[in-house]
């Protein structure tokens, strides 16, 4: 039997305990049914949604300011990334992927028989996108470039100018760039321009999960040129054919109240980021880059080679979860989510302070 690529972070995430203070969670705290007006009345079990439920397609297109022909729905952002990879790469192709990276993104091209080539987003440069580093990583077989903005795990955001330069580079190589923007709507200030609206060589993927607390709907999408969006729709024909009709109906309700959901997220994320800033900047053991967008941060332990022992102690002794940095190829870092409830963040940060005071990260636990 042939083996297939694994996503170690996802395996860890699905098998780990659920502690009292779950700072490994990466989304805005989940909405309840009562926080989504009209949700109970929207439930229908069957209807027409062969290429996506039309009102949902209209809603996504309106959110991006594009034609419906540029929208392809998917089962969450992960499903959107899979469908985009199926549409844009295959055996014998090279796919460029950032480092650090969300590791399921690495497994997708490998699953399809493509070769993964890495380019660096360097800590010394604030994990910004270095277009010249992408250029240096290009090969004659490059057909797809994958990155995240805001960056998972650091929250660094790619500028519009850099996205335009990336698009030009992709066009020169006869390639496309897939930009996972699942955290984009949780960015501070005015919403940045989505990648797909900048250039036809850029594909945006996203969902209602991370920025709006609606993971249970599994409502994701790609926005791309009409030609690429059609390829993505045809890829879905052989993956799961159509979406779950009740979820797509509920997703329409979400888009009808998106401003209210965004305001709910802002009320959670803004004070939590301030609390996280105060807690981390007070610790000489920690170096961190404040995230520009999203709901996760990626601190680094100054005097330890790995965060594994810290993460294990927090889980075993303080009912607190963080994500070890080894899952992102940066073992001295750890990812921490601040889209959780305020009391969850406060309890988790208190536990982290206790662990650092004890020197757990230096093997003194």
LINDA-V808158 format. One record per pair of residues at least 12 apart in sequence whose C-alpha atoms are under 10 Angstrom apart, sorted by the first residue. I is the first residue (numbers start at 1). J is the second residue. If there is no record, write none. Layout:
I_J, I_J
This chain:
3_111, 4_107, 4_110, 4_111, 4_112, 4_113, 5_104, 5_106, 5_107, 5_108, 5_109, 5_110, 5_111, 5_112, 5_113, 6_103, 6_104, 6_106, 6_107, 6_108, 6_110, 6_111, 7_102, 7_103, 7_104, 7_105, 7_106, 7_107, 7_108, 7_327, 8_103, 8_104, 8_107, 8_326, 8_327, 8_328, 9_102, 9_103, 9_104, 9_323, 9_324, 9_325, 9_326, 9_327, 9_328, 10_102, 10_103, 10_104, 10_327, 11_104, 12_323, 12_327, 13_25, 13_323, 16_315, 16_321, 17_315, 17_316, 17_319, 17_320, 17_321, 18_315, 18_319, 18_320, 18_321, 19_314, 19_315, 19_316, 19_318, 19_319, 19_320, 19_321, 19_348, 20_315, 20_318, 20_319, 20_320, 20_321, 20_344, 20_347, 20_348, 21_314, 21_315, 21_318, 21_319, 21_320, 21_321, 21_322, 21_340, 21_341, 21_343, 21_344, 21_345, 21_346, 21_347, 21_348, 21_349, 21_350, 21_351, 22_315, 22_319, 22_320, 22_321, 22_322, 22_323, 22_336, 22_337, 22_338, 22_340, 22_341, 22_344, 22_345, 22_347, 22_348, 23_296, 23_320, 23_321, 23_322, 23_323, 23_335, 23_336, 23_337, 23_338, 23_339, 23_340, 23_341, 23_344, 23_345, 23_346, 23_347, 23_348, 23_349, 24_296, 24_320, 24_321, 24_322, 24_323, 24_324, 24_334, 24_335, 24_336, 24_337, 24_338, 24_340, 25_210, 25_295, 25_296, 25_321, 25_322, 25_323, 25_335, 25_336, 25_337, 25_338, 25_339, 25_340, 26_152, 26_153, 26_183, 26_209, 26_210, 26_211, 26_294, 26_295, 26_296, 26_297, 26_323, 26_335, 26_336, 26_337, 26_338, 26_339, 26_340, 27_182, 27_183, 27_186, 27_208, 27_209, 27_210, 27_211, 27_212, 27_213, 27_214, 27_215, 27_265, 27_294, 27_295, 27_296, 27_337, 27_338, 27_339, 27_340, 28_183, 28_186, 28_209, 28_210, 28_211, 28_212, 28_213, 28_214, 28_215, 28_262, 28_264, 28_265, 28_266, 28_268, 28_269, 28_294, 28_295, 28_296, 28_337, 28_338, 28_339, 28_340, 28_341, 29_209, 29_210, 29_211, 29_212, 29_213, 29_214, 29_215, 29_264, 29_265, 29_268, 29_269, 29_338, 29_339, 29_340, 29_341, 29_342, 30_209, 30_210, 30_211, 30_212, 30_213, 30_214, 30_215, 30_216, 30_265, 30_339, 30_340, 30_341, 31_212, 31_213, 31_214, 31_215, 31_216, 31_261, 31_264, 31_265, 32_213, 32_214, 33_214, 33_250, 35_254, 35_257, 35_260, 35_261, 35_264, 36_214, 36_250, 36_251, 36_253, 36_254, 36_256, 36_257, 36_258, 36_260, 36_261, 37_250, 37_253, 37_254, 37_256, 37_257, 37_260, 38_250, 38_253, 38_254, 38_256, 38_257, 39_249, 39_250, 39_251, 39_252, 39_253, 39_254, 40_250, 41_249, 41_250, 41_253, 42_246, 42_247, 42_248, 42_249, 42_250, 42_251, 42_252, 42_253, 43_245, 43_246, 43_247, 43_248, 43_249, 43_250, 44_245, 44_246, 44_247, 44_248, 44_249, 44_250, 45_244, 45_245, 45_246, 45_247, 45_249, 46_244, 46_245, 46_246, 46_249, 47_244, 47_245, 47_246, 47_249, 48_242, 48_245, 49_241, 49_242, 49_243, 49_244, 49_245, 49_248, 49_249, 50_233, 50_237, 50_241, 50_242, 50_243, 50_245, 51_71, 51_72, 51_73, 51_74, 51_230, 51_233, 51_234, 51_236, 51_237, 51_241, 51_242, 51_243, 52_71, 52_72, 52_73, 52_74, 52_221, 52_233, 52_241, 52_242, 52_243, 52_244, 52_245, 52_248, 53_73, 53_242, 53_243, 53_244, 53_245, 53_247, 53_248, 53_249, 53_251, 53_252, 54_68, 54_248, 54_249, 54_252, 55_248, 55_249, 55_251, 55_252, 55_253, 55_255, 56_68, 56_71, 56_73, 56_219, 56_248, 56_249, 56_250, 56_251, 56_252, 56_253, 56_254, 56_255, 56_256, 57_69, 57_70, 57_71, 57_72, 57_73, 57_221, 57_248, 57_252, 58_71, 58_252, 58_255, 59_251, 59_252, 59_253, 59_254, 59_255, 59_256, 60_72, 60_73, 60_207, 60_220, 60_221, 60_222, 60_223, 60_251, 60_252, 60_255, 61_223, 62_255, 63_255, 63_258, 64_193, 64_194, 64_196, 64_197, 64_223, 65_194, 65_197, 66_196, 66_197, 66_223, 66_224, 66_225, 66_226, 67_223, 67_225, 67_226, 68_223, 68_226, 68_229, 69_223, 69_224, 69_225, 69_226, 69_227, 69_228, 69_229, 69_230, 70_196, 70_197, 70_203, 70_222, 70_223, 70_224, 70_225, 70_226, 70_227, 70_228, 70_229, 70_230, 71_204, 71_205, 71_221, 71_222, 71_223, 71_224, 71_225, 71_226, 71_228, 71_229, 71_230, 71_232, 71_233, 72_84, 72_205, 72_220, 72_221, 72_222, 72_223, 72_224, 72_226, 72_228, 72_229, 72_230, 72_231, 72_232, 72_233, 72_234, 72_236, 73_205, 73_206, 73_207, 73_219, 73_220, 73_221, 73_222, 73_223, 73_229, 73_232, 73_233, 73_236, 73_242, 73_243, 73_248, 74_205, 74_206, 74_207, 74_218, 74_219, 74_220, 74_221, 74_222, 74_232, 74_233, 74_236, 74_239, 74_240, 74_241, 74_242, 74_243, 74_244, 75_207, 75_217, 75_218, 75_219, 75_220, 75_221, 75_236, 75_239, 75_240, 75_242, 75_243, 75_244, 75_247, 76_182, 76_205, 76_206, 76_207, 76_208, 76_209, 76_215, 76_216, 76_217, 76_218, 76_219, 76_220, 76_221, 76_222, 77_180, 77_181, 77_182, 77_204, 77_205, 77_206, 77_207, 77_208, 77_209, 77_210, 77_215, 77_218, 77_219, 77_220, 77_221, 77_222, 78_104, 78_105, 78_108, 78_180, 78_182, 78_205, 78_206, 78_207, 78_218, 78_220, 78_221, 79_205, 79_206, 79_207, 79_218, 79_219, 79_220, 79_221, 79_222, 79_236, 79_239, 79_240, 80_180, 80_204, 80_205, 80_206, 80_207, 80_219, 80_220, 80_221, 80_222, 80_223, 80_232, 80_236, 81_104, 81_105, 81_108, 81_146, 81_178, 81_179, 81_180, 81_203, 81_204, 81_205, 81_206, 81_220, 81_221, 81_222, 81_232, 82_104, 82_105, 82_107, 82_108, 82_109, 82_111, 82_112, 82_232, 82_235, 82_236, 82_239, 83_108, 83_221, 83_222, 83_229, 83_231, 83_232, 83_233, 83_234, 83_235, 83_236, 83_237, 83_238, 83_239, 84_108, 84_144, 84_177, 84_178, 84_203, 84_204, 84_205, 84_221, 84_222, 84_223, 84_224, 84_228, 84_229, 84_231, 84_232, 84_233, 84_235, 84_236, 85_105, 85_108, 85_109, 85_111, 85_112, 85_114, 85_144, 85_145, 85_146, 85_178, 85_232, 85_235, 86_108, 86_109, 86_111, 86_112, 86_231, 86_232, 86_234, 86_235, 86_236, 86_239, 87_228, 87_229, 87_230, 87_231, 87_232, 87_233, 87_234, 87_235, 87_236, 88_109, 88_143, 88_144, 88_145, 88_175, 88_176, 88_177, 88_178, 88_228, 88_231, 88_232, 88_235, 89_108, 89_109, 89_112, 89_113, 89_114, 89_115, 89_142, 89_143, 89_144, 89_145, 89_175, 89_176, 90_109, 90_110, 90_111, 90_112, 90_113, 90_114, 90_115, 90_143, 90_144, 91_109, 91_110, 91_111, 91_112, 91_113, 91_114, 91_115, 92_112, 92_113, 92_114, 92_115, 92_141, 92_142, 92_143, 93_109, 93_112, 93_113, 93_114, 93_115, 93_116, 93_139, 93_140, 93_141, 93_142, 93_143, 93_144, 94_109, 94_110, 94_113, 94_114, 94_115, 94_116, 94_117, 94_138, 94_139, 94_140, 94_141, 94_142, 94_143, 94_144, 94_145, 94_175, 95_108, 95_109, 95_110, 95_114, 95_115, 95_116, 95_117, 95_118, 95_137, 95_138, 95_139, 95_141, 95_142, 95_143, 95_144, 95_145, 95_146, 95_175, 95_176, 95_177, 96_109, 96_115, 96_116, 96_117, 96_118, 96_119, 96_134, 96_135, 96_137, 96_138, 96_139, 96_142, 96_143, 96_144, 96_145, 96_146, 96_147, 96_177, 97_109, 97_116, 97_117, 97_118, 97_119, 97_120, 97_134, 97_137, 97_144, 97_145, 97_146, 97_147, 97_148, 97_177, 97_178, 98_117, 98_118, 98_119, 98_120, 98_121, 98_122, 98_127, 98_129, 98_133, 98_134, 98_145, 98_146, 98_147, 98_148, 98_151, 99_117, 99_118, 99_119, 99_120, 99_121, 99_122, 99_127, 99_147, 99_152, 99_328, 99_329, 99_330, 100_118, 100_119, 100_120, 100_121, 100_122, 100_123, 100_127, 100_147, 100_151, 100_152, 100_153, 100_154, 100_325, 100_326, 100_327, 100_328, 100_329, 100_330, 101_118, 101_120, 101_121, 101_146, 101_147, 101_148, 101_151, 101_152, 101_153, 101_154, 101_327, 101_328, 101_329, 101_330, 102_147, 102_148, 102_151, 102_152, 102_153, 102_327, 102_328, 102_329, 103_152, 103_327, 103_328, 103_329, 105_146, 105_147, 105_148, 105_180, 106_118, 106_146, 109_144, 109_146, 114_141, 114_142, 114_143, 114_144, 115_141, 115_142, 116_142, 116_144, 116_145, 117_134, 117_137, 117_138, 117_139, 117_142, 117_145, 118_133, 118_134, 118_137, 118_138, 118_145, 118_146, 119_131, 119_132, 119_133, 119_134, 119_135, 119_136, 119_137, 119_138, 119_145, 119_147, 120_133, 120_134, 120_137, 121_133, 121_134, 121_147, 121_151, 121_156, 123_154, 123_288, 123_289, 123_300, 126_154, 126_155, 126_156, 126_157, 126_288, 126_289, 126_290, 126_291, 127_151, 127_153, 127_154, 127_155, 127_156, 127_157, 127_158, 127_289, 128_149, 128_150, 128_151, 128_154, 128_155, 128_156, 128_157, 128_158, 128_159, 128_162, 129_147, 129_148, 129_149, 129_151, 129_156, 129_157, 129_158, 129_159, 129_162, 129_163, 129_166, 130_158, 130_162, 130_166, 131_162, 131_163, 131_165, 131_166, 131_167, 131_169, 132_165, 132_166, 132_169, 134_166, 134_169, 134_170, 135_166, 135_169, 135_170, 135_173, 138_169, 138_170, 138_173, 139_173, 140_173, 140_174, 141_173, 141_174, 141_175, 142_170, 142_173, 142_174, 142_175, 142_176, 143_170, 143_171, 143_173, 143_174, 143_175, 143_176, 143_177, 144_170, 144_173, 144_174, 144_175, 144_176, 144_177, 144_178, 144_201, 144_202, 145_166, 145_167, 145_170, 145_175, 145_176, 145_177, 145_178, 145_179, 145_202, 146_176, 146_177, 146_178, 146_179, 146_180, 146_203, 147_177, 147_178, 147_179, 147_180, 147_181, 148_178, 148_179, 148_180, 148_181, 148_182, 148_183, 148_184, 148_204, 148_205, 149_163, 149_179, 149_180, 149_181, 149_182, 149_183, 149_184, 149_187, 149_194, 149_195, 149_204, 149_292, 149_293, 149_294, 150_179, 150_180, 150_181, 150_182, 150_183, 150_184, 150_185, 150_186, 150_187, 150_291, 150_292, 150_293, 150_294, 150_295, 150_296, 151_179, 151_180, 151_181, 151_182, 151_183, 151_184, 151_291, 151_292, 151_293, 151_294, 151_296, 151_297, 152_180, 152_181, 152_182, 152_183, 152_291, 152_294, 152_295, 152_296, 152_297, 152_298, 152_328, 152_335, 153_291, 153_294, 153_295, 153_296, 153_297, 153_298, 153_299, 153_323, 153_325, 153_327, 153_328, 153_333, 153_334, 153_335, 153_336, 153_337, 154_288, 154_289, 154_290, 154_291, 154_292, 154_293, 154_294, 154_295, 154_296, 154_297, 154_298, 154_299, 154_334, 154_335, 154_336, 155_183, 155_184, 155_187, 155_289, 155_290, 155_291, 155_292, 155_293, 155_294, 155_295, 155_296, 155_297, 155_298, 156_187, 156_289, 156_290, 156_291, 156_292, 156_293, 156_294, 156_296, 156_297, 157_181, 157_183, 157_184, 157_187, 157_192, 157_291, 157_292, 157_293, 157_294, 158_179, 158_192, 158_195, 158_292, 159_192, 159_193, 159_195, 160_192, 160_193, 160_194, 160_195, 160_198, 161_198, 163_177, 163_179, 163_194, 163_195, 163_196, 163_198, 163_199, 163_202, 164_195, 164_198, 164_199, 164_201, 164_202, 165_199, 166_199, 166_201, 166_202, 167_195, 167_196, 167_198, 167_199, 167_200, 167_201, 167_202, 167_203, 168_199, 168_200, 168_201, 168_202, 169_201, 170_201, 170_202, 171_199, 171_200, 171_201, 171_202, 174_201, 175_201, 175_202, 176_200, 176_201, 176_202, 176_203, 176_228, 177_195, 177_196, 177_200, 177_201, 177_202, 177_203, 177_204, 178_195, 178_196, 178_201, 178_202, 178_203, 178_204, 178_205, 178_222, 178_223, 178_224, 179_194, 179_195, 179_196, 179_202, 179_203, 179_204, 179_205, 179_206, 179_222, 180_194, 180_195, 180_203, 180_204, 180_205, 180_206, 180_207, 180_222, 181_194, 181_195, 181_203, 181_204, 181_205, 181_206, 181_207, 181_210, 181_222, 181_294, 182_204, 182_205, 182_206, 182_207, 182_208, 182_209, 182_210, 182_211, 182_220, 182_221, 182_294, 183_206, 183_207, 183_208, 183_209, 183_210, 183_211, 183_212, 183_293, 183_294, 183_295, 183_296, 184_206, 184_207, 184_210, 184_211, 184_293, 184_294, 184_295, 185_206, 185_207, 185_208, 185_210, 185_211, 185_212, 185_262, 185_265, 185_293, 185_294, 186_210, 186_211, 186_212, 186_262, 186_263, 186_265, 186_266, 186_269, 186_270, 186_292, 186_293, 186_294, 186_295, 186_339, 187_211, 187_266, 187_269, 187_291, 187_292, 187_293, 187_294, 187_295, 188_266, 188_269, 188_270, 188_291, 188_292, 188_293, 188_294, 189_266, 189_292, 189_293, 191_293, 192_293, 194_223, 195_223, 195_224, 196_222, 196_223, 196_224, 196_225, 197_223, 197_224, 197_225, 199_224, 199_225, 200_223, 200_224, 200_225, 200_226, 200_227, 200_228, 201_224, 201_225, 201_228, 202_223, 202_224, 202_225, 202_228, 203_222, 203_223, 203_224, 203_225, 203_228, 203_229, 204_221, 204_222, 204_223, 204_224, 205_220, 205_221, 205_222, 205_223, 205_224, 206_219, 206_220, 206_221, 206_222, 206_223, 207_219, 207_220, 207_221, 207_222, 207_251, 208_220, 208_221, 208_251, 208_254, 208_255, 208_258, 210_265, 210_294, 210_295, 210_339, 211_261, 211_262, 211_264, 211_265, 211_266, 211_269, 211_294, 211_295, 211_339, 212_254, 212_258, 212_260, 212_261, 212_262, 212_263, 212_264, 212_265, 212_266, 212_339, 213_261, 213_262, 213_264, 213_265, 213_339, 213_340, 214_250, 214_251, 214_254, 214_261, 216_247, 217_244, 217_246, 217_247, 217_248, 217_249, 217_250, 217_251, 217_254, 218_243, 218_244, 218_247, 218_248, 218_251, 219_243, 219_244, 219_247, 219_248, 219_250, 219_251, 219_252, 220_243, 220_248, 220_251, 265_295, 265_339, 265_340, 266_339, 267_339, 268_295, 268_338, 268_339, 268_340, 268_341, 268_342, 269_294, 269_295, 269_296, 269_337, 269_338, 269_339, 269_340, 269_341, 269_342, 270_295, 270_338, 270_339, 271_338, 271_339, 271_342, 272_295, 272_337, 272_338, 272_339, 272_340, 272_341, 272_342, 272_343, 272_345, 272_346, 273_290, 273_291, 273_295, 273_296, 273_297, 273_337, 273_338, 273_339, 273_345, 274_338, 275_338, 275_342, 275_345, 275_346, 275_349, 276_290, 276_297, 276_336, 276_337, 276_338, 276_345, 276_346, 276_349, 277_289, 277_290, 277_291, 279_346, 279_349, 279_350, 279_352, 279_353, 280_299, 280_349, 280_352, 280_353, 282_353, 283_301, 283_353, 283_356, 283_357, 284_301, 284_302, 284_303, 284_356, 285_299, 285_300, 285_301, 285_302, 285_303, 285_304, 285_356, 285_357, 285_359, 285_361, 286_299, 286_300, 286_301, 286_302, 286_303, 286_304, 286_333, 286_356, 287_299, 287_300, 287_301, 287_302, 287_333, 288_300, 288_301, 288_302, 288_333, 294_337, 294_338, 294_339, 295_336, 295_337, 295_338, 295_339, 295_340, 296_335, 296_336, 296_337, 296_338, 296_339, 297_333, 297_334, 297_335, 297_336, 297_337, 297_338, 298_323, 298_324, 298_325, 298_328, 298_330, 298_332, 298_333, 298_334, 298_335, 298_336, 298_337, 299_325, 299_332, 299_333, 299_334, 299_335, 299_336, 300_325, 300_330, 300_331, 300_332, 300_333, 300_334, 300_335, 301_331, 301_332, 301_333, 301_334, 301_356, 301_361, 301_362, 302_332, 302_333, 302_361, 303_332, 303_361, 303_362, 304_331, 304_332, 304_333, 304_360, 304_361, 304_362, 304_363, 305_330, 305_331, 305_332, 305_333, 305_361, 305_362, 306_324, 306_325, 306_326, 306_330, 306_331, 306_332, 306_333, 306_334, 306_361, 306_362, 307_322, 307_323, 307_324, 307_325, 307_326, 307_330, 307_331, 307_332, 307_333, 307_334, 307_335, 307_360, 307_361, 307_362, 308_322, 308_323, 308_324, 308_325, 308_326, 308_331, 308_332, 308_333, 308_334, 308_361, 309_324, 309_360, 309_361, 309_362, 309_363, 309_364, 309_365, 310_322, 310_324, 310_334, 310_352, 310_355, 310_356, 310_359, 310_360, 310_361, 310_362, 310_363, 310_365, 311_323, 311_324, 311_325, 311_334, 311_352, 311_355, 311_360, 311_361, 312_324, 312_360, 312_361, 313_351, 313_352, 313_355, 313_360, 313_361, 313_365, 314_348, 314_351, 314_352, 314_354, 314_355, 314_360, 315_351, 317_351, 317_355, 317_365, 318_347, 318_348, 318_350, 318_351, 318_352, 318_354, 318_355, 319_347, 319_348, 319_351, 320_344, 320_345, 320_347, 320_348, 320_349, 320_350, 320_351, 320_352, 321_335, 321_336, 321_337, 321_348, 321_351, 321_352, 322_334, 322_335, 322_336, 322_337, 322_348, 322_352, 323_335, 323_336, 323_337, 324_336, 332_361, 336_348, 336_349
